[in-house]
Amino acid sequence: MDSTMIHVCLQTEGAPRGDDHELGERWVCGCGDNFVYREGFNRAGYVCVEWWPAPAIPRPRRSMRRGLLFGQRKG
C-alpha cells in the first residue's frame, strides 16, 4: 500500500480515534492491513504522530518435528 494514500478502514466505526494512544501501538483493520501509531512525515513534510501502514508481525512457526512426514533427516 502506498503511504501517500488514505486508507478507508481508518474512517470506519472500528477504527481507533483520538490521540490517547501510545507510540508503537498496533491496530489491524477488518481487511487485514496493519497499522502502527508512530511519528512520521505527512504529505506537507511536517512531523506528525498518527496511524501509519506497517508490515505484519511475523509469528514463529510451530515445531518442525511435528510437520515432517517421515521424520528428521539423518546423515
Backbone as CSV, one residue per row, in Angstrom:
resi,resn,N_x,N_y,N_z,CA_x,CA_y,CA_z,C_x,C_y,C_z
1,MET,0.835,-1.174,0.000,0.000,0.000,0.000,0.882,1.240,0.000
2,ASP,0.565,2.175,-0.845,1.314,3.421,-0.939,1.069,4.265,0.307
3,SER,2.131,4.803,0.894,1.988,5.553,2.149,1.311,6.900,1.957
4,THR,1.165,7.364,0.720,0.508,8.651,0.498,-1.003,8.508,0.345
5,MET,-1.517,7.273,0.305,-2.953,7.055,0.162,-3.636,7.051,1.526
6,ILE,-4.866,7.496,1.570,-5.654,7.452,2.795,-6.384,6.115,2.817
7,HIS,-6.194,5.352,3.854,-6.812,4.033,3.950,-8.255,4.192,4.426
8,VAL,-9.189,3.593,3.721,-10.607,3.739,4.014,-10.952,3.171,5.383
9,CYS,-10.291,2.106,5.803,-10.623,1.477,7.086,-10.374,2.405,8.280
10,LEU,-9.521,3.409,8.120,-9.294,4.357,9.216,-10.491,5.267,9.427
11,GLN,-11.453,5.253,8.513,-12.647,6.080,8.630,-13.868,5.288,9.118
12,THR,-13.733,3.998,9.366,-14.861,3.151,9.764,-15.105,3.229,11.264
13,GLU,-16.169,2.568,11.726,-16.553,2.602,13.143,-15.519,1.958,14.060
14,GLY,-14.907,0.866,13.635,-13.970,0.143,14.488,-12.583,0.749,14.562
15,ALA,-12.342,1.789,13.799,-11.006,2.400,13.759,-10.721,3.153,15.056
16,PRO,-9.463,3.184,15.488,-9.107,3.932,16.702,-9.277,5.434,16.488
17,ARG,-9.721,6.112,17.510,-9.977,7.561,17.440,-9.182,8.286,18.533
18,GLY,-8.972,9.554,18.330,-8.338,10.390,19.345,-6.831,10.232,19.388
19,ASP,-6.231,10.964,20.307,-4.776,10.968,20.446,-4.311,10.281,21.719
20,ASP,-5.143,9.459,22.330,-4.783,8.828,23.601,-4.142,7.455,23.387
21,HIS,-3.343,7.306,22.337,-2.671,6.047,22.041,-1.197,6.173,22.353
22,GLU,-0.563,5.047,22.692,0.866,5.037,22.973,1.633,4.880,21.667
23,LEU,2.827,5.453,21.602,3.670,5.277,20.428,4.028,3.800,20.306
24,GLY,3.946,3.274,19.122,4.243,1.875,18.884,3.039,0.954,18.986
25,GLU,1.882,1.492,19.363,0.669,0.676,19.465,0.260,0.225,18.069
26,ARG,-0.202,-1.021,17.949,-0.587,-1.570,16.650,-2.077,-1.775,16.573
27,TRP,-2.606,-1.736,15.325,-4.020,-1.986,15.068,-4.140,-2.707,13.738
28,VAL,-4.974,-3.748,13.687,-5.231,-4.490,12.459,-6.681,-4.232,12.068
29,CYS,-6.903,-3.712,10.873,-8.270,-3.412,10.437,-8.951,-4.679,9.923
30,GLY,-10.227,-4.559,9.628,-11.020,-5.699,9.210,-10.540,-6.337,7.915
31,CYS,-9.919,-5.571,7.036,-9.455,-6.133,5.762,-8.109,-6.820,5.891
32,GLY,-7.464,-6.715,7.078,-6.202,-7.404,7.307,-4.971,-6.515,7.234
33,ASP,-5.126,-5.247,6.891,-3.977,-4.344,6.855,-3.560,-3.977,8.278
34,ASN,-2.261,-3.809,8.482,-1.699,-3.496,9.791,-1.272,-2.038,9.840
35,PHE,-1.472,-1.415,10.999,-1.087,-0.032,11.210,-0.364,0.086,12.543
36,VAL,0.532,1.059,12.627,1.233,1.354,13.876,1.122,2.852,14.128
37,TYR,0.920,3.215,15.406,0.812,4.617,15.804,2.222,5.113,16.091
38,ARG,2.747,5.946,15.197,4.131,6.393,15.333,4.297,7.790,14.745
39,GLU,5.487,8.326,14.933,5.820,9.639,14.402,6.325,9.485,12.973
40,GLY,5.903,10.374,12.095,6.338,10.333,10.701,6.076,11.664,10.032
41,PHE,6.395,11.735,8.758,6.204,12.968,7.997,4.938,12.855,7.162
42,ASN,4.065,13.868,7.252,2.839,13.862,6.449,3.143,14.366,5.043
43,ARG,2.113,14.500,4.221,2.310,14.908,2.820,2.928,16.295,2.689
44,ALA,2.648,17.176,3.628,3.188,18.535,3.582,4.630,18.606,4.071
45,GLY,5.143,17.512,4.634,6.524,17.485,5.099,6.699,17.799,6.562
46,TYR,5.600,17.930,7.295,5.678,18.219,8.729,5.649,16.923,9.533
47,VAL,6.300,16.952,10.670,6.309,15.783,11.551,4.969,15.701,12.265
48,CYS,4.353,14.513,12.252,3.088,14.312,12.938,3.062,12.895,13.515
49,VAL,2.229,12.701,14.522,2.059,11.395,15.131,0.677,10.895,14.745
50,GLU,0.626,9.808,13.986,-0.650,9.254,13.540,-0.474,7.787,13.163
51,TRP,-1.535,7.176,12.646,-1.509,5.767,12.245,-0.864,5.642,10.877
52,TRP,0.172,4.792,10.781,0.898,4.576,9.540,0.821,3.107,9.160
53,PRO,0.794,2.786,7.859,0.813,1.373,7.439,2.096,0.702,7.902
54,ALA,1.987,-0.555,8.279,3.141,-1.296,8.774,3.017,-2.757,8.348
55,PRO,4.145,-3.452,8.224,4.075,-4.881,7.920,3.571,-5.657,9.128
56,ALA,3.021,-6.819,8.879,2.527,-7.661,9.963,3.692,-8.193,10.784
57,ILE,3.452,-8.445,12.058,4.474,-9.017,12.924,4.561,-10.507,12.632
58,PRO,5.750,-11.010,12.278,5.860,-12.446,11.985,5.677,-13.272,13.254
59,ARG,4.994,-14.390,13.107,4.805,-15.306,14.228,5.703,-16.511,14.025
60,PRO,6.335,-16.995,15.079,7.215,-18.153,14.920,6.418,-19.396,14.508
61,ARG,7.043,-20.198,13.680,6.392,-21.430,13.234,6.374,-22.445,14.362
62,ARG,5.460,-23.383,14.221,5.421,-24.467,15.196,6.647,-25.352,15.022
63,SER,6.837,-26.260,15.914,7.977,-27.156,15.867,8.007,-27.896,14.537
64,MET,9.158,-27.945,13.911,9.284,-28.605,12.615,9.164,-30.128,12.745
65,ARG,9.430,-30.668,13.912,9.382,-32.129,14.067,7.976,-32.663,13.826
66,ARG,6.973,-31.908,14.211,5.597,-32.370,14.018,5.174,-32.296,12.553
67,GLY,5.752,-31.385,11.800,5.333,-31.179,10.433,5.964,-32.128,9.433
68,LEU,6.989,-32.857,9.827,7.665,-33.747,8.889,6.867,-35.027,8.698
69,LEU,6.796,-35.474,7.465,6.033,-36.662,7.144,6.771,-37.935,7.527
70,PHE,8.055,-37.987,7.260,8.835,-39.205,7.502,9.874,-39.057,8.611
71,GLY,9.853,-37.992,9.362,10.825,-37.807,10.431,12.003,-36.968,9.962
72,GLN,12.949,-36.773,10.850,14.102,-35.937,10.537,15.080,-36.657,9.640
73,ARG,15.886,-35.867,8.908,16.936,-36.446,8.079,18.065,-36.919,8.959
74,LYS,18.740,-37.955,8.516,19.908,-38.451,9.240,21.054,-38.552,8.244
75,GLY,22.199,-38.089,8.667,23.319,-38.250,7.771,24.071,-37.061,7.604
